[in-house]
Amino acid sequence: ILAHLERITDDHEFRKQVNTLTQKKNELQIQLDLATKTKEELAEELQKEKGWWGKWSIDKKK
C-alpha cells in the first residue's frame, strides 16, 4: 500500500511539474510572439521612413 501511495504521490508531483513547465512555456511563447511582432512592426516603420516600403509595395503589385 505504501509503495502504491508513493507512486501516486510521485505521479501527482510529476503532473504538477509538467503543468508548471507547460504554463511557463506558454508564457514564454506569448512573450516571444509579442517581441517578434514588435520587431516586425519596427522594421516596417523603418522601411516606410526610408521610402523602401512604397517601392516594395509598387513592385509587389506588378
C-alpha positions as CSV (number, residue, x, y, z in Angstrom):
1,I,0.0,0.0,0.0
2,L,2.8,2.4,0.9
3,A,4.5,1.8,-2.4
4,H,1.3,2.5,-4.2
5,L,0.8,5.7,-2.3
6,E,4.4,6.8,-3.2
7,R,3.7,6.1,-6.9
8,I,0.5,8.2,-6.7
9,T,2.3,11.0,-4.9
10,D,5.2,10.8,-7.4
11,D,2.8,10.8,-10.3
12,H,0.9,13.8,-8.8
13,E,4.2,15.7,-8.3
14,F,5.3,14.9,-11.9
15,R,2.0,16.1,-13.3
16,K,2.3,19.3,-11.3
17,Q,5.8,19.9,-12.7
18,V,4.6,19.2,-16.2
19,N,1.7,21.6,-15.8
20,T,4.0,24.3,-14.3
21,L,6.6,23.9,-17.1
22,T,3.8,23.9,-19.8
23,Q,2.4,27.1,-18.3
24,K,5.9,28.7,-18.4
25,K,6.5,27.6,-21.9
26,N,3.2,29.1,-23.0
27,E,4.0,32.4,-21.3
28,L,7.4,32.5,-23.0
29,Q,5.8,31.7,-26.3
30,I,3.4,34.7,-25.9
31,Q,6.3,36.9,-25.0
32,L,8.3,35.7,-28.0
33,D,5.3,36.3,-30.3
34,L,4.9,39.8,-28.9
35,A,8.6,40.6,-29.3
36,T,8.6,39.2,-32.9
37,K,5.6,41.2,-33.8
38,T,7.1,44.3,-32.4
39,K,10.3,43.7,-34.3
40,E,8.4,43.2,-37.5
41,E,6.3,46.4,-36.9
42,L,9.5,48.4,-36.2
43,A,11.1,47.0,-39.4
44,E,8.0,48.0,-41.3
45,E,8.1,51.6,-39.9
46,L,11.8,51.9,-40.7
47,Q,11.2,50.8,-44.3
48,K,8.4,53.3,-44.6
49,E,10.7,56.1,-43.3
50,K,13.4,55.2,-45.7
51,G,11.0,55.0,-48.6
52,W,11.6,51.3,-49.3
53,W,8.0,50.4,-48.4
54,G,6.4,52.4,-51.2
55,K,8.8,50.9,-53.8
56,W,8.3,47.4,-52.4
57,S,4.5,47.8,-52.4
58,I,4.5,49.0,-56.0
59,D,6.9,46.3,-57.2
60,K,4.8,43.7,-55.4
61,K,1.6,44.8,-57.2
62,K,3.2,44.4,-60.6
